[in-house]
C-alpha cells in the first residue's frame, strides 16, 4: 500500500539552515520513490481546532520505502537543518487500496456490525 508522510510544521527560525534543507531534500526522496503531494501550503479549516502550521504531504510506494527514506543517512544528515528551523509533528499513514469504500472499515470494528454490502 502507498504510505504517506504527513508533517505539520511551524517555521520558528527562518534562515540559512532551512534554505539548505529545502535545497537538499529532493535528492533524499528520489531513491525511495518519494514525491510531494502537498508542500507548505496554508490549510482551510472547516471544522474543529486545527493547530497552526504548514502541511507537507509526501507519498511513498509503501511503508518500507517511507521508513527507508526517513532512516537513510542522506535524510538523517539534513534533518537537523529542519529541526533547527521548524517544529511540529511528522507521522506516517498507510493509504488504502484502489476501490476502497467507507464501509470497508466496518470489517475492522469489534464487534463488527451487520452492514449490507
C-alpha positions as CSV (number, residue, x, y, z in Angstrom):
1,X,0.0,0.0,0.0
2,X,1.2,3.5,-0.6
3,X,2.4,5.2,2.6
4,X,2.3,9.0,3.2
5,X,4.5,11.1,5.4
6,X,2.4,14.0,6.8
7,X,4.1,16.9,8.6
8,X,2.6,19.9,10.2
9,X,5.4,22.3,10.7
10,X,5.8,25.9,12.0
11,X,8.9,27.7,10.9
12,X,10.3,29.2,14.0
13,X,13.7,30.4,12.8
14,X,13.8,31.0,9.0
15,X,17.3,31.3,7.7
16,X,20.2,29.5,6.0
17,X,19.6,26.1,7.7
18,X,16.0,25.9,6.3
19,X,17.1,27.0,2.9
20,X,19.9,24.4,2.8
21,X,17.3,21.7,3.9
22,X,14.9,22.7,1.1
23,X,17.7,22.6,-1.5
24,X,18.8,19.1,-0.4
25,X,15.6,17.2,0.5
26,X,14.6,16.2,-3.1
27,X,17.7,14.2,-3.5
28,X,16.9,12.2,-0.4
29,X,13.4,11.3,-1.6
30,X,14.3,10.1,-5.1
31,X,16.0,6.8,-4.2
32,X,12.8,5.8,-2.2
33,X,10.2,6.8,-4.8
34,X,9.1,9.7,-2.6
35,X,7.3,12.7,-4.0
36,X,5.5,15.8,-2.9
37,X,1.7,15.9,-2.9
38,X,1.3,19.0,-0.7
39,X,4.1,21.3,0.3
40,X,3.9,24.2,2.7
41,X,0.5,25.5,1.8
42,X,-1.8,27.0,4.4
43,X,-4.9,25.0,5.3
44,X,-8.5,26.0,5.1
45,X,-10.1,24.9,8.4
46,X,-13.7,23.7,8.0
47,X,-14.3,22.2,11.5
48,X,-12.6,21.8,14.8
49,X,-9.5,23.4,16.3
50,X,-6.8,22.7,13.7
51,X,-3.4,23.7,15.1
52,X,-1.3,26.3,13.2
53,X,1.4,25.3,10.8
54,X,2.0,24.4,7.2
55,X,1.3,21.0,5.8
56,X,3.6,18.8,3.9
57,X,2.4,15.5,2.4
58,X,4.9,13.1,0.8
59,X,3.9,9.9,-1.0
60,X,5.9,6.7,-1.0
61,X,5.2,3.4,-2.8
62,X,5.0,1.5,0.5
63,X,5.8,1.6,4.2
64,X,9.2,0.1,3.8
65,X,10.2,2.9,1.3
66,X,8.9,5.6,3.7
67,X,10.8,4.2,6.6
68,X,13.9,3.7,4.4
69,X,13.8,7.3,3.4
70,X,13.4,8.6,7.0
71,X,16.2,6.4,8.4
72,X,18.5,6.9,5.4
73,X,21.9,8.5,6.1
74,X,21.1,11.2,3.5
75,X,17.9,12.3,5.2
76,X,19.3,12.0,8.7
77,X,22.2,14.2,7.6
78,X,19.9,17.1,6.7
79,X,17.2,16.6,9.3
80,X,19.0,18.8,11.9
81,X,18.7,21.6,9.4
82,X,14.9,21.3,9.6
83,X,14.7,20.8,13.3
84,X,16.9,23.9,13.9
85,X,14.4,25.9,11.8
86,X,10.9,24.4,12.4
87,X,8.9,22.5,14.9
88,X,5.8,20.3,14.6
89,X,4.7,16.8,14.0
90,X,5.6,14.2,11.5
91,X,3.6,10.9,11.0
92,X,3.4,8.0,8.6
93,X,0.0,6.8,7.5
94,X,-0.8,3.9,5.1
95,X,-3.1,4.5,2.2
96,X,-6.0,2.3,1.1
97,X,-6.4,0.1,-2.0
98,X,-8.0,1.4,-5.2
99,X,-11.7,1.0,-4.9
100,X,-11.8,1.3,-1.1
101,X,-15.2,2.2,0.2
102,X,-16.1,3.8,3.5
103,X,-18.0,0.7,4.7
104,X,-14.8,-1.4,4.3
105,X,-13.7,-0.1,7.6
106,X,-16.5,-1.9,9.3
107,X,-14.7,-5.2,8.9
108,X,-12.1,-3.9,11.5
109,X,-14.6,-2.9,14.2
110,X,-15.1,-5.2,17.2
111,X,-17.7,-6.5,17.2
112,X,-18.4,-5.9,13.5
113,X,-21.9,-4.5,12.9
114,X,-24.2,-6.2,10.4
115,X,-23.9,-3.9,7.3
116,X,-25.1,-4.9,3.9
117,X,-22.5,-4.5,1.2
